Amino acid sequence: MKKKRILVVSYSQTGQLSRLVDSVCGPLRAATGCEVVAERIAPQVPYPFPWPFLRFLDVFPESVYLDPPPMRPLSLAPDADFDLVILAYQVWFLSPSLPITGFLTSSAGRRLLAGKPVITLIACRNMWLTAQETVKRLLSQAGARLLDNVVLVDAAPALATFITTPRWLLTGNPGRPSGLLPRAGVSDRDIAAARRFGDAIAAALRDDRELGEGPLLAGLAACRVDDRLILSERIGHRSFRIWGRLMRALGPPGSRRRTPVLVLYALFLVTMIASVVPITLILRRLAAPLLRPSLLRLKAYYELPSGSGDERLPDTAR
């Protein structure tokens, strides 16, 4: 039987996403019938980690409005053929990271994706719905077919991650497991357990299953939506577009005219997270009888195509 060729496209700053990719792809690399090709994309001007404060904020407008940075050429020929593509990405300001946007909007990236089944793999703090909707649209424009979506999030309480995630991004310090606050990021346990997705993909390819007939990862708890955050994310994304439009009008990335507005935006962002999220959670609870049907419909929609079902998991993993 001809080997199945799998392209893995990723961009990771902190290394967390790279560890997740390694966990998922471990069974695929070990499978005799699979060939895994890794493409770690990179912008021409690297993004720093840890982030300087203003540099971090300065990527916000372009992230929201999908203005891709100049990218380094891919190591692959655009006409290279693959049976499956795994697209692993981070979320920046409720949007796909700019390097991933650069890949998805490039002519070379679109040629690689055209006609291919794609599994998206996300590692983030907790809000990813808008980013995935954007990625779905860009994949469709490239002629690709979304097969599955796997999402791993920081399982710590939202108020704790409001402190730990910025600390990690701005200082490079994720914290200690025994510290007062939880360690930032997706847990090592969840990353290790993500190997189950690679096992399922390898089994489907070994059985020569037709890719495109349905998700490969249903029943493995691949994608769980926290419906308490749906309204907060929608409000946040709308405000991001308003602020992003203003900052883009002031000048290109790095423009000094942006600096005062970036500082003002940072104050607004802290205020919004500290107020809007709790307020929407309270309103959701008060209006639960009215909102619940629509939120459940949205939850089911956002969890497609893989879903949150866990019927294929062993009892000890549920």
C-alpha positions, 0 to 999 in steps of 0.5 A: 500500500502506498504511504500516506503523506501528511503535511504538518504546518505550524508556528509556535512562539513559546514551544507549547504548540510544538510540543502538542504537535509532537504529541499528536504526530508521534503515532503518525511518525511511528506508523509504517504507512505514513510519511510526516512532513513538517513545515514550520513557517516563519515571517521574514522578521521574527516575532520576539518571545518574550514580547516587549509590551508595546511590540505585543500590542502593536500586532493587534490591528494587523492580527484582527484585520488579517494583514499578513506579514512578509513571510519566508519562502516555504521549504516545499514546492507549492505543487507538492502532494499530500493526503492530509494537512494538519494546521496547528496554530495559536490565537492572537487577539481572537484571530489566527496568529499572523504567521498562520494568516500569512500562510493561509493567504499566500499563493503557495499556501493556497496551492498546497491546501487546494483540494486537501482535507485539513485537521486544525489543531489549536492551543490557546488560553480559552477563547478561540471561536472567532479565530477558528471561524476565520481559519475555516473561511480562509481554508474554504477560500483555498479550496480545502476541506475541514475534516476535524478540529482539536482544541486544547486550552488552559484549564485554570480559572479564567481570572487566574489566566488573566494574570498568568498568560500575560506574565508568560507572554511578556516575561517568558515565565509560565510560573511554577506548578507549586506556585500561588497561581497555576502554571500558564498554558495547556497542562503537560497531562493534556498535551500528552493525552493528545496522542490519542488523536494521532492514534485515531488518525493513524488507524483511519489511514491504516484502514485506508478510510476515505478522508472527507466522509466525516470526522476522524476524531469524533467521540474523542473529546476533541473540541469542547466549547465553554458556552459561558464565554461565547457572548464575551468573545463576540463582544470582544471581537467587535471592540477589537475591530473598532480599535484596530481600525483606528490604529491602522489609520494612524500608521503602519506597524511600528509607527510612533503615532500608534504608541499613545493609542496602544497605551490607551488600548491596553487600559481599555483591554484590562478594563474590558476583561475585568468588567465585560467578561464578569458582567456577561457571565452574570447576565447569562446566568440571569437570562439563562432560561431565554439564552440557553436554547440559542447558546446550546445551538451555538455551542453545538455549531462551534464544536463541529466537525469533531464535537465534544463527545467522549464515547470513544475514550476509555472510562478513566479518561473521561 
